[in-house]
Amino acid sequence: MVNDKTVVLNAGLVNYDGNVDYHQIASEVVIHDETPEDQILERVAGFDIVVTKEMKVGGDIIRRFPDSVRLICEAGTGYNNIDLDAARERGIAVCNIPAYSTARVAHTAILLILSLASSMQKQIRMLAEGNRANFHDHLMVDHVEVNGKTLGVVGYGNIARETIKIAQALGMNILVSTRSPRADVDGIHFTTNDEIFAHSDFISLNCPLNDATRHLINRRTLALMKPTAYVINTARGALIDEAALIEALRAGVIAGAGLDVQEVEPLDDASPLFTMDDVIITPHMGWRGLETRQRLVAMIGDNIRAFSAGHPINRVD
C-alpha cells in the first residue's frame, strides 16, 4: 500500500487558468484552491503529504500538525515560507522543486534588462497617452546597447547561470558574487557584492532570501551604484528595501529597476513603483509560463513518489 495521501492547500496560485492537473501527483489527492491560515490544521488532518506554494506555514502551525503528516512539499524553489526548525522537531521532511523554472525566470531577467536599456516602459506610456513624438521627431527616450555593458549577478545557482549564459551571448561582461570564493571561469569574474554594486551597469539578484540577504539592496548599497545602473530582481522581493529603492530612484541615485518580485505581494495599489517611468513592474510572472507550471506539478509528483518509495529527493530540511 502506498502511503501518499496528499492535500494541496493553495493550488489556485499555480492552476489559476485550469491548465494544470494536480491529480497526477499521487494516488489520492485532495485539492483546495486556497486555504486560510485558520483552516490549515483542519485540512491537513489525515494526510501523509502537504503541498503548498509560497504559503506561510509557521512553526506554531507545524508543531500542531497531526502525526499523519510526513512530508511538506513546497511547490517552488524558495522555501523561506516554511519553518524548517519546527518541521525537524516534528520529524516532518521538507522538499522543494529546484530548477523547474530556470529558463523562464532567466528569460524574464533578460527581458527586463533589454526593456530598460530601450526605455520600453516610457515608450509604451507615451503611446498610451497619444504621444507619438518618437515616430515623428528624433527618438525622445534613452536607447543604449547592452553589449559591452557589465552585468553583476548576486548568486550562482541554476537561474543565475542561465541568465549569465544569455547575457554573454548578448556580449555583456559578467561579475558574480557568491557565498564561497571561486576562481574566475569562462569569462566570469567572481568578486564581492560591493564590487558588483560599484562597477555594474545592470545588477541581477539571483540569491535565496534569508537573514543574511534580506534587504541586500539598501541605502548603503544603492549609494555604491553608478547613477546609470539598473537593479533587476527576479528572486525574492525582500532582497530589496523597497522604501530605500523608491527614495534612490526619486533622487536619481540609480537609473531604474526591473522588479518581477516585490517586498510584499501583491504590491500595494498605491505604490509609486507602478507609475515611475524608470521602473518596470511585473507580477511575479517569471515562473508562470504554462509549460513551466506543468513541469512544476510533474516534478511535485516525482518528489512524492520518491519519498513514498523511501528514496526522498530535493530535501531541504
Residue pairs with C-beta under 8 A, 6 or more apart in sequence:
2 27
2 308
3 48
3 70
3 308
4 26
4 27
4 28
4 48
4 49
4 304
4 305
4 307
4 308
5 26
5 27
5 28
5 46
5 47
5 48
5 49
5 68
6 25
6 26
6 28
6 29
6 30
6 47
6 48
6 49
6 50
6 51
6 304
7 29
7 30
7 31
7 32
7 43
7 44
7 47
7 49
7 50
7 51
8 22
8 25
8 29
8 30
8 31
8 32
8 51
8 52
9 32
9 34
9 35
9 40
9 43
9 44
9 50
9 51
9 52
9 55
10 32
10 33
10 34
10 35
10 52
10 53
10 55
11 20
11 22
11 31
11 32
11 33
11 51
11 53
12 33
12 34
13 34
13 53
13 54
13 55
14 20
14 53
14 75
14 293
14 296
14 297
15 21
15 22
15 33
15 293
15 297
17 290
19 290
19 293
19 294
20 293
20 294
20 296
20 297
21 297
22 29
22 31
22 51
22 297
22 300
23 29
23 31
24 297
24 298
24 301
25 51
25 297
25 300
25 301
25 304
26 49
26 301
26 304
26 305
26 308
30 43
30 47
32 43
35 43
35 55
37 56
37 61
40 57
40 61
41 61
41 64
41 65
41 66
44 50
44 65
44 66
44 69
45 66
45 68
46 66
46 68
47 68
47 69
48 68
48 69
48 70
48 71
48 308
49 69
49 70
49 71
49 72
49 73
49 304
49 307
50 57
50 65
50 69
50 71
50 72
50 73
51 72
51 73
51 75
51 300
52 72
52 73
52 74
52 75
52 81
52 82
53 74
53 75
53 76
54 74
54 76
54 78
54 81
55 81
56 81
57 72
57 81
57 82
57 83
58 83
58 86
59 83
59 85
59 86
60 86
62 72
62 82
62 83
62 86
62 87
62 90
62 92
63 86
63 89
63 90
65 90
65 92
69 90
69 92
70 91
70 92
70 93
70 307
71 92
71 93
71 94
71 95
71 304
71 307
71 312
72 82
72 87
72 92
72 93
72 94
72 95
73 94
73 95
73 96
73 97
73 300
73 303
73 304
74 81
74 82
74 94
74 95
74 96
74 97
74 316
75 97
75 296
75 297
75 300
76 96
76 97
76 100
76 287
76 296
77 96
77 97
77 98
77 99
77 100
77 101
78 96
78 208
78 209
78 235
78 236
79 94
79 96
79 316
80 208
80 209
80 210
80 236
82 94
84 94
84 316
84 317
87 93
87 94
87 317
88 317
92 317
93 307
93 312
93 315
93 317
94 315
94 316
94 317
95 303
95 307
95 312
95 313
95 314
95 315
95 316
96 314
96 316
97 296
97 299
97 300
97 303
97 314
98 158
98 314
99 158
100 287
100 292
100 295
100 296
100 299
101 159
101 286
101 287
101 289
101 292
101 295
101 296
102 158
102 159
102 162
103 162
104 286
104 287
104 288
104 289
104 291
104 292
105 159
105 162
105 234
105 260
105 286
105 287
106 159
106 162
106 163
106 165
106 166
107 166
108 234
108 260
108 282
108 285
108 286
109 159
109 163
109 204
109 206
109 232
109 234
109 258
109 260
109 286
110 163
110 166
110 167
110 170
112 232
112 234
112 258
112 260
112 280
112 282
113 146
113 151
113 167
113 202
113 204
113 230
113 232
113 258
114 120
114 146
115 121
115 258
115 280
116 202
116 230
116 255
116 256
116 258
116 278
116 280
117 143
117 144
117 145
117 146
117 149
118 141
118 143
118 144
119 141
119 142
119 143
120 280
121 277
121 278
121 279
121 280
122 141
122 277
123 134
123 141
125 277
126 132
126 133
126 134
126 140
126 141
133 140
134 140
134 141
146 167
146 170
146 171
146 172
146 202
147 170
147 171
147 172
148 171
148 172
148 173
149 172
149 173
149 201
149 202
150 172
150 173
150 174
150 175
150 199
150 200
150 201
150 202
151 163
151 164
151 167
151 172
151 173
151 174
151 175
151 200
151 201
151 202
151 203
151 204
152 175
152 176
152 177
152 196
152 197
152 199
152 200
152 202
152 203
152 204
153 160
153 163
153 164
153 174
153 175
153 176
153 177
153 196
153 203
153 204
153 206
154 176
154 177
154 193
154 196
154 203
154 204
154 205
154 206
154 207
154 216
155 176
155 177
155 178
155 205
155 206
155 207
155 208
155 235
156 176
156 178
156 182
156 206
157 206
157 207
159 206
159 234
159 235
160 176
160 204
160 206
160 207
163 204
163 206
164 174
164 176
164 188
167 174
168 174
168 187
172 202
173 187
174 187
174 188
174 189
175 188
175 189
175 190
175 191
175 195
175 196
175 199
175 200
176 182
176 188
176 189
176 190
176 191
176 196
177 190
177 191
177 192
177 193
177 195
177 196
178 190
181 190
182 190
183 190
184 190
193 216
193 221
194 221
194 224
196 203
197 203
197 221
197 224
197 225
198 224
198 225
198 226
199 226
200 225
200 226
200 229
201 226
201 228
201 229
201 230
202 229
202 230
202 232
203 225
203 229
203 230
203 231
203 232
204 232
204 233
204 234
205 216
205 217
205 231
205 232
205 233
205 234
205 235
205 239
205 240
206 234
206 235
207 213
207 216
207 235
207 239
208 235
208 236
209 235
209 236
209 238
209 239
213 239
214 238
214 239
215 238
215 239
215 240
215 241
215 244
216 239
216 240
217 231
217 233
217 239
217 240
217 241
217 244
217 245
218 241
218 244
219 241
219 244
219 247
219 248
222 244
222 245
222 248
222 253
222 254
223 248
223 253
225 231
225 253
225 254
226 254
226 255
227 252
227 253
227 254
227 255
228 254
228 255
229 254
229 255
230 254
230 255
230 256
230 257
230 258
231 240
231 245
231 254
231 256
231 257
231 258
231 259
232 257
232 258
232 259
233 239
233 240
233 257
233 258
233 259
233 260
233 261
234 260
234 261
234 286
235 261
236 261
237 259
237 261
237 262
237 263
237 264
237 265
238 263
240 259
240 263
241 263
242 262
242 263
242 271
242 273
245 257
246 272
246 273
247 253
248 254
249 256
249 257
249 276
249 278
249 279
255 278
256 276
256 278
256 279
256 280
257 273
257 278
257 279
257 280
258 279
258 280
258 282
259 273
259 279
259 280
259 281
259 282
260 282
260 283
260 284
260 285
260 286
261 284
261 286
262 271
262 273
262 281
262 284
265 284
266 283
267 273
267 274
267 281
273 279
273 281
274 281
287 293
287 296
302 313
303 312
303 313
303 314
306 312
306 313
307 313
